[in-house]
Amino acid sequence: MLARKSFHPLPVAFSLACGPDQLLCIIMAPLRTMTGDTCTDEKMPQSPVSPTNTDATLTEDFIEDAEDSHSTIQPSVRTDSFDVESAQPQNEKKRPKFLRRITVPFRSEPDPEYVTENRTRTLEKTPNGFPRLAAFQSSEANFSVYRSFSYLHSRVLLDLQDEITTLEKELDDIDWEDYDEEPARLKSRDFDVSQPEGECSRRVILREIKAKLMEYDEVLIKARTLESFQKPSDRNYRSVRRYCHNQKPLMDAEMDAIRSKEDIVSLHNGREWATFDGGVETIISQTDRLLQKIFGTKAPPLQKYFRTPEAQEKTTDPFVSFYSSSRIDKLVNILITFVIFCLLVIPVVTMYQLTNTAAHVVTDAQGNMTTTSQADIDSRDTFNAVGVLIVFTLLFSAAMSLLTKAARHELFAASAAYCAILVVFIGNFTGPGN
C-alpha cells in the first residue's frame, strides 16, 4: 500500500448575484472524484489550468492499490454535457436480411422446456438381467421377437379336442338310448328339464360341451392369430442373438427360448421393403466405420443424419445402432425412384440409339458416306431392340420381386405392362422411314 499525501481541498464554487431580476451565475471549479482514499480530478477541456499544478500532483503522487479497487464509492459524472457518440449502442444489431424478414412472421414460437423435455430409458442404466433384456427388445420394434410356443398350442388344442370328442360320444349314447326307449323324448325338452341335476343327463353333458367348446374356440382363434405373425428376418434375429451373447443378460438355461429359431415370431409387422431396408442400414453402418477410421472422428459421421436424438440416448454401446425408420424410408424412396427412372429411361434411350437412321451412315477415310442395305438394317435393329427388351424386362421383374411385396398376379401384370411399353416403342421406331 502506497502512502498518500494530505492536501487541502479547493473551494468548490462561489456565487455572484447579477441582479434581482436575473438568474444566479455560478462558476464551477474543477470537479474531483473520490475513489476510496484517492482523489482524482475530472477536468473538462474548457476548464482553466490550475496555477499550482494541483491536478498533475494528484495524478502523479496518488496511486491506488489493487486492494482498494472494490470501493463502493462511485465517481461522480457530469450531467451538464451530452455525448452523442456515447449515447449510441455499442453492439448494434445488423438489419435482418430480406429473406429473414419475410420468413420471420411465419415462424412459430419455440415450445417451452416442459413440452420438449424427453426421458429415454438407457440400456446401461437398467439392471442387467431380465430388465435390461426387456429394455433392449422394447427399444426397437425389429427386436421384439418372442417364442410362439406352437407345439404347446397344438398340445392344448389336441387335449381339448379329445375331451370334446369324449363328451360328443356320451351325448350320442344318451340320444340313442332315449330314442330306443321313447322317441318322443327327443322332440321336446320337457323330459330333460324334469331330470335331476345330479344325474348324468343330457343337459349336464351339453353344459360341459358348451364350456369346452368356448375354451377350445378361444385357444384355436388365438393360435390362428399367432400363426399370422411374421417371422423375424435373419438380420433382426442375429442382432438379438449377438446382444444376448455380448451382454449375457440371462443364464444359459434361460436362453433356450431364443435358440428356437423356427418357433420365433416378431411383433413388428415389418416395412414393405424390409430386406432392402436392412441392406441399406448395413451399408450405412459399414460406411460409418470406414469414414470414422479415415477421418479419426469420435462418433460415426453419418450417425446424426440417420439416427434421432432420442435413439442416440438409448445406449452408449458402440455395437448397438438404432436407426430412424422414417429417415431410412426417405433414403429408400430416393433409391427406388432412381431405380425406376433408370429402368424406364435407359432402355428407351438405348433402343432409340439402335433404331436411329443416322447411326447406320458410315464415313470412310476419304469423307464418302455409305449406308448398308435396308433389309440388313431392319433385321439388325429388330434383333438388338428385342434383346434390350428382354434384358430390361427381367431386370424390372427382379426389382419388383425384391423391392416390393407384390403378389404373383401383380408381378405378372406389371411386367406385362412394362414389356408392352417397350414393344410399342420398337414398333414405332423400327422399319423403313424411321
N, C-alpha and C positions, 0 to 999 in steps of 0.2 A: 504494500500500500504506500503510495507516494504522499509526502507531506503537502499540505495546501497552505498558501499564504492568505493572511487575513487582509481584508480590504474594506473600504468604506463605500457603501452604496451611494450612487449619484442621485440627485433629485430626479424623480420620475417625471413630473410635469409641473408647469405653472400656468396660471390663467391670467387673462387680461381682458377686462371689460372694455368693449368697443363702444358702448353707448347703451342707454336704457332701452332703446327700441331695436337694437341689433343683437345678433347672436353672440354667444360667448366664444371667443377664439381660444383654442387650446393648441399648445405647441408640445408635441410629444418628444420625449428624449428617446435615445436608442433603447429598445426593449432588451431585457435579459431574461433568460430562461434558466431555471434552477433544476438540475437533474441530480438528485442525491445531494452530495456535498459540493458539486461543481456548478459553477455559474458560467454560462456561455451566452454570448451576445448574438442576437439575430438582427443584423444590420441590413437595412434596405439600401438599394442603390442611391436613393435620394438623401440618405442621412449624411450629415457632415462628419468629417473625421474628428475623432476625439483629440483634443490638443495634448493630452497627457499620454496618448497611445495606450489607453487602458484596455482597449479591445485586443490589441496584439499581446499585451501582457497576460491577459486572462487566457488567451488561446494557447500561448506557449508554456505558461507556468502551471496550468491546472490540467492534469491528465487524469482521467478517470480510470480506475482499475476495473478489470472484468467482473470483480465481485459486486460492484455497485450498479451493474447494468440492469439488475432486476428491480430497480426502484420503482415504486408505484406512482411517483410524481411525473406527470407527463408534461412535455414542453408546451408552452402557450403558442397559439397560432394566430397570426394576424387575420382579421376578418374584414379589413377595410380595403383589400385588394382582391381582384378576381382574375385567375389564370385560366384562359380559355383552353389551352392545350392540356392542362392537368385535369380539366373537367371532362374530357373525352375518355371513354372506356379504353383501357389498355389493350384488352384482348377482344376486340370487336369481331363478332362472328361474320363470316363471309355470307354474302347474299346467296340463298339457295339457287341451284341451277333450275333451268326451265322444266326439265322432266321431273325433278323432285317437287317443284311447286305444283305440278299437275297431279302427281300421284299422292301427295300428302292428304288431300281431302278424302281419298278412297281407302286410306289405311285405317285399320281398326286398332283400337287401343289394346295394348298388351294385357293379357289376363293377369290377375293378381297371383301372388305366390300360392295361396291356398287352393287355387284352381290348377296350377301347373305342377304342384308337388306330386311326386310319384314315389311309391315304395315298391321295390322289387326284391323278391326273395333270392338271395345269393346262395349258390350251392355250397361255397366254402363256409358260410355262416350257419349251415344246417348240420345238425349232428350226423356223423357218419353211421350208416345203417339203413334201416327201412325209411327213416325220414329223408335222408339225402337221395336215396334211390327214387322215392316218390317225387321229390322236388325236381330231379333230373327228368323223369318221364313226363311230368306235367309242364316242364318249361318249354317244350316244343311238341306240336301235335304229331309230328312224324315219329317221335319217340314213345308215343302212347301205344305200346304193344303189350298184349297180355294173352294168357292161355285161354282158349275157348272151352277146354275140357269136353271135347266132342265125345270121347269114349265114355265119360261118366254120364253125359246126357243120354247116350244110347243105352247104357245100363239101366238108368232110371226109367226111361221110356219102355224098355223091354219088361221091366218088373211090373210097371203099371199095366202094360198091355196084357201080361199073363193074369194078373188079378182080375181085370175086367173080363177076360175070356172065361175065367172060372165062374164068375158071377153070371155071365151070359148063359153058361151051361145049366146052372142051378135054376135060372128063370125059365129056360126051355123045359126042364124036367117038371117044374110046378105047372106050367101051362098044359103040358100033355096029360099030367095026372088029373087036373081039373076037367080037361076035355073028355077024358075017358069016363070019369065018374058022372059028370053032368055038364054037357056042352053049354048050357045057359050061363054058367058062371063067367065065361069069357066074354059074354055080351053085355055085362053090367058090372059096375063097381060096387054094388051093394054087398056082395059076398066078401070082397076084400076089406071093406070098411068094417064089417062085422067081426072080422078075425081079431083075436087078442094081439097086443103089441109085442109081447114077449116071444111069441112063436115065430118060426121061420116062414113067414108068409110072403106073398108076392109084393106087398107094399114095402116090407122091410128090405127085400132084395133090390127093389127099384130105387129105394133111397140110397142104398150103398152104391149101386151102379151110378147114380147121379153124382155123388160125391167123387167117385173115382174118375168119372168122365171129365168133370171140371178140372180136376188136378192134372189128368193126362193131357187135356187140351191146352192148358196153360203151359205145361212143360214143352209140348210139341210146338206151340206157336213161338215160344222163346227160343227153342232150338232152331226153328226155321229162320227167325230174325238174326240169330247169331251166325248162321251159315251164310247169310247175305253180307256179312262184314268182309271187307277186303283184306287180303293177305299183305303184310308189310313187304316193301321192296327189300331186295338183298342189301342195298346200301343202308337203309334205316335199321334193318336188323343187325347188321355188322356194327353199326355205330353204338347201339345199346350193348352189344356184347363186348366191344372194346372198352366202353366206360366201366362196365362191371369188372372187366379184367384188370384195368388200371387202378380203380379206386377200391375194389373189393368191399362193397358196402354190406354184403351178406356173407354168411358162412357157406362153405362148399355145398352142404346138403340143401340149403335154402335156394341155391342157384339152379336146382334141377328143373325148375319151371321154365326158365329162359332157354334151356337147352333143347326143349321140344319144339324145333323149328316148324314142323308140319302142323302143329297144334296152336300156333301163334296167330292172332288176328290183330288188326290195327283199328283203333277208334277213329282215326283220321280217314275221311272219305277219299282224300287224295286229289291232287290237281289233275287237270286234263292231260298235261304233258309231264307227268311225274318222272318218267325215265329221262326225258330230255332235260328237265329242270335239275335233276340230280347230276347229270353230266356237266351242266353249266356251273353248278356250285363247286363241283370237283375241279374244274378248270380254273375258276376264280381262286380257290384255295391254293392250288399249286402255283398260280401266277403270283399270289401274295407272298408265298415263301421265297420265290425266286427274286422278286423285287426287294423284299426285305434283306435278303442276303447280298444283293448287288449294292444297294444304297446304304445298308447298315442302319436301318431305322429300328426303333424300339417296337413300334406297333406295325402290323401289316398295312401297306399304303392304301389298299382297296377296301379296307375294313369299314371305314367311315362312310363309304358310298353304298354298301350293301348290307349294313347292319344298323339297326336303330339304336339310339342311346339306351333304351330300356333293355335291349338284348345284350348290349355290351356290359351292363351292370349285373347280369345274371351270374357270371362266372369270370374268374381271372385265370382259369386253366387255359394254357395256350393250345391244348389239343382238342378243345371243345369250341365249336364255332356255331353261333346262332345267326343264320342269315334271314333277312326280312323277306317273307314270301311275296309281298307286294312289289318290292324292288326287283326281285328275281323275275317276277312275272313281266314287269316292264321290259327288262332286258330280253327275255324270251320272246315277247311280242315283236320287238325290233328285229331279232334274228329270224323269226318266222316270216315277217314281212319281207325281209331281204331274200329269203329262200324263194318265196312265192314270186317276187319280182324277177329273180334270175330264171326260174322255170318258165316264166311267160315271155320274157324279152329275149333271152339268149337263143332259143330255137327259132323265133321269128326272124331275128337278125341273121342267123346262120343260113336259114333257108332262103331268105331274100338275097343274100350274097351268092348262094349257089345258083339261083334261078335268074340272076341278073344277066341281061344280054351283053352288057359291056364287059362282063368277066370273060366271055368267050372270044374276044378280039385279041389276037396275038400280034405283036410288033417285032419284026426281025431287026438285025443289026443295021440294015440299010434304011430303016424307017418305014418299010412297007407293012401295012396292016392286012392280016389274013384271018379268016374265020373258018371253023370246021363246018362240016355238013350239018343241016338242021336236024336230021334223024339222030345223029350221034349226040347232039346237044340235048335233045328231048329225053333220050334214054338215060343219059348220064345224070341229068338234073333230077329226073324222077327217082332213080335209084338212090342218089345221095340224099334227097329230101325224105324218102321213106326211111332210110337208115337213121337220120336225125330224129324223125318222128318216133321210131321205136325206142331209141335210147332215152329220150326225154319223157316219154310216157311211162317207161319203167321207173325212172327217177321220181316222177310225180307220184306214182303208186307207192313207192317206198317211203317217200316223205309223208304221205297221208297216213300210212300204217304206223310209222314211228312217232310222228308228232301229234297225232290225234287218237281218239278212241272211236273212230268211225267203224260202224258195223260193216259187215261184208257187202250188203247190198248198197250201202252208201259209198263204200270204196269203189265198187264196180261202176256206179253211176257217175262218180266224179272223174274216174279215169276215162270213161267213155266220152264224157263231155270234153275233157281236155284233148283227147285224141281227135275228136270231131273238129275242134277249132283248128288244129294243125292240118288236118286233111283239107278243110276249106281253103286254107292258105296255100297249100300245094296246088289245088285245082285252079286257083285264080292266077298263080304266077308261073306255072309250068306249061310249056307249049309254044307254038309259033305265035309271034307277035307279042310276046310278054314284055 
